[in-house]
Amino acid sequence: MHTSSTADRILGAARALFEDGGEAAVSMRRIAARAGIAPMTIYRHFPNRAALLQRLGEDGTRELTDRLSTPPDTPDPIERLLELQEVYLDYALKHPQLFEPGLLRSGSDPNRFPDDVKARRSGLFNVMADTIADGMEQGRLADDDPWEVAMTLWAHAIGLITLYRAERFTYDEAGFRGFYRTSLRRMLCGLEAEPCTLDSPMEHAG
């Protein structure tokens, strides 16, 4: 029990430092000071700083996967996909420091496309691919490879968020959120089995 409590304190201190200042803010001495332990105590739980940072990324990925795994409350697969992407955006903007190491670095999520993903080893893709497959079965989306469509949508979303974080938009956050939703809907329109319109209640969401 004591071991688990100490490890949790270490992770909590490391995450607080990371979210405040990124990797540069995370040092064993700072973690120890924040957690109220001796620096050498950290090495009983984590072999080095790199392992600790990797764990933070893994925890972030797991948190996001859990949030994506809660089915959106709508029967329409198109709206469910948009809501899933909204959850993704919310997490990325709320935890900007965790966004890159948690989702992009191979060290924190070693699953690669297509082999690992199609073997259902990536929780981030499973829920999206299943929603897409459901849309194809309902006739809402054109028949295609749901895993490849999921990767296309994910890459589009992560690209937009990365550009926003790099300050390549003049939008404030509300403006970017509106653009993000409309941009994703444009992509989904191209995937639908029947002609669609960009007009949607989600476009006017707060």
N, C-alpha and C positions, 0 to 999 in steps of 0.2 A: 504493500500500500504506500509506504514511504517512497519507494522507487518511482512509482507511477506519479505521485504527487510532485516529486522533484522534476521529473521529465516534463510534466505539464507546465510547471512554473518556468522552466527553461524555454519551452516552445512559446509560451505566452509572452515572455520578455522579448524573445527574438522576433516574434511577429510584430509586436508593438514597435520595436525599433525599425524593422523593415518597412512597415507601412508608413512610418513617419519620414524616413529618409532613404529608403532603398538599400541595396546591398552595402553601400559604403558606410552606412550607419550601424551595420551589424558587426560587432567584434565580440570575442569571448569575454573580454573584460567588461564591456558595456552590458552584455547579457547578464553576467554574474552580478554586477552592481544592481541592476534592475530587479533581478530575481532574489537578491539577498543571500547569495551563496558564494563560495569560493570559486574562482575561475576553473581550477582543476576538477571541480565536481562535474562540470559539463562533460568532460571527456569520459566519465563513467556511463554516460547515456548516448553520446554522439562522438564518433571517432575524430571528427574534425569539423571545421566551419562549413566546408562544402557539403558534407552530409546533412548538416543542420539546415542549410539553405534548400537543399533538395527536398527535405521533409516538409518545409514550409510550402514549397511548390506543390508537393503531392497532396498536402492537406487542402490547399486552395482548389486543386482540381476536384478533389472528393466533395468539397462543399458545393461547388458549382454543379457537379453531377447529381448530387442529392436534390438540389433545387430544380434541375431540369427534369428529374424523374417524377416530380409531382405533376400529374396530368392537368393541363389547362382546362378550365370548366367551359368547354365548348365542343359540340359534336363535329364542327366543320374542321377538317384537317388543314385547310389553308389558314384559317384563323389560329389554329393550334400552333402551326409552324411560326407564324408571326409572333405569337405570345412567347414561344420558346426562345426566339431570337431576342425578344425584349428582356427576358430573364438574363440572357447572356450579356446584353448591353448593361443592364443594371449592375451586375457583378463587376464587370470590367471598369465601370466608372466609379463604383463604390470602393473598389480595391485596386487602384491603378498599379501599385507596386507589385502586387501579386499576379496581375494579369499576364505579364510576359513569362516569368519563370513558371507560373502555374500551368500555363496552357501551351506555350510554344517550345520550350526547351525539351530536348529529347530526354534529358536526365530525369525530369519530373513526370513525364508521360511517354514511356518508351514505345507505346503502340504506334505502328506505322501503317500507312495506307498503301495498298489495299488489304494485304494479307492479315495483319492483326485486327484491323477494323472489321473486316468481313467475318472474322472468326468471333466477333462480338466481345473482344477484349477491352474495348473502349466504351465506358459508360456514357461519355459525352456524345458519341455518335449513335449509340443504340436507340435512345429515345427518339432522336430526330429521324433516323432511318425507318424506324417502326411507324412513325407518324406519316412519313412519305409513302411507305408501302400501303398503309391504310387508305391514304388519298387515292392511290392508284387502283386499289380494289373497289373503292366507291365510285370510280370513274371521274373523280375531281381532278386528278393529275394524269397526264399522258403516261403510258407504260414506258418504263425506263429502269435503269439500275438504281434502286433506292440509295445504295451506299455512295454511288458516284454523285447523285443529286445532293445528298447530305453534305458531301465534301465541298461541292460547288457553293452551296448556301453558306456553309461555315467559313470557307475561304473569303467569300464576299463580305460577310459580317466582320471577320477579324481584320480584313483589309481596311474597311471603313473606320473601325475603332482605332486601329493603329495610326491612320492618317489624322484622325481627330486629335489623338494624344500628341501627335507631332506638330499640332497647331497649323495644319494645312487647310483648315476651314475657318471662315470668319464668323460662323454661327456661334451663338452662345449654346449652352447645353440643351435648352428647350428646342432651339432651332435645329441643332444636330439630331436630336431624337426624332423630330418630324421628318427630316431628310432621310435618316436611317430607315424608318418604317416605310416611307414611300419607295426608297431604292430597293428594299427587299421585296415589296409588293410588285415592283416592276419585274424582278426576276421571277417571282412566282407566277405572274401573268404569262410569262413565256413558257412555263412548265404546265399550265393548265390544259386539260383536254378540250375545253370549250372556250370560246372568246370570253375575256373578262374585262372588267373595268378597274381603274385604279382607285375609284371612289370607295371608301370604306369607313365605318365608324372609327376604326383604329387611327385613321389619319388625323382625327380631331381629338385624340386622347390627350390628357394633360401630361 
